[in-house]
Amino acid sequence: MAQATFSVRMDESLKKQFDNLCQEFGMNATTAINVFARAVVRQRRIPFEISSPAADITREGALQAFWDLRAQAKENGISDLGPDDINKEIDLARREAAE
């Protein structure tokens, strides 16, 4: 079967994280993309979820999560919460989780 090159541009940090996660699964990125493509074609849908038992928390990832949450808060009209308001929300979430 003839081979073709498939080039994907992505953030350098994302590529590094993807490569590391693929190694945890015992494969390289090329194999992971081929597995994904074959399954999509065979099932005609996004067919599965690949997950890792534990995510590495990095400064970059934490900052991205912060910026994503900040944007979401702005969209929801709650970007003006102060530290006391935030702590009240955290306490409420903890109480609800404990019930």
N, C-alpha and C positions, 0 to 999 in steps of 0.2 A: 504494500500500500504506500502510495506517495505521501511524503510528509510535507506539511505547510507550517510556516512560522506565524505565530499569533503574538502580536506585540501589544502590551497593555501599559499605559502610563498610569502611575499612581504615586501618591506621596511616598517619599523615601522611608519615612518612619513606618507607614502602614506596610510597605513591602517587607521591611525588616521583621515586623511583628508577624506578618503572614508566613514568612520563611521559617521563623522560630517555631510557630505553632505547627506548621507542616512537619517539621522535624519531630515534634512531640508525637505526631500521628504516625511517624515512621515512613514519611515520604518527602519528596521535594515538591516545590511549588508547581513544576510542570506536571507531575503525576496528579497532584490535587486538582489542577484545572482540567486535565483530561478525564478524571473520574467524574467531576462535576458535569462536563460537557456531554459525556456519554449518557449519564443518568437523565439529564434534561431532555436530550433527544429521544431516548427510549421512552420516558414517561410523559413527555410533552408538558412538563411543569417543573418547578423547582422542587425536587423530590425529598430533600433530607436536610437535616441540621447536623453540622459537625461542631462539637463543643469540646472544651478543655475542662478538666476537673477544677482547675484553679487559674484565675487570671492574675497575671503579674500587674501590680499597680505601679505605674511609673509616674514621675512628675509630669511628663508630657500628657499622659492619659488623664491624670487628675485635673490638669489645667483645661484640657479639652472638655471634660465632663462639666467643669465649672462654667465654661463659656456657653456650653449647650444649655445648661440649666438657667443661666442668666438670660439667654435669648428666649427660652420658654416662659420664664417669669414675665418678661416684657410683653410677650404675645398675650399672656393671660391677665395683664394689667395688675400684676402684684410685684413689680420690680422695686417698689418703694418700701418694702418690709425692712425694718431695722433688726438689730441683733436680738432684742427682746422678743419681737414677733416671731422670728425664726426659731428661737429656743422654745417658745410656746408650741409652735407647730411640731417640732421634734418631740417634745414631751407628749403631745397628744398622739402622735404616731406610735410612740413606744407603748403608751397605755393601751391603745387599740390592738397592737400586736400581741400584748400580754393577755388579752381577754380571750 
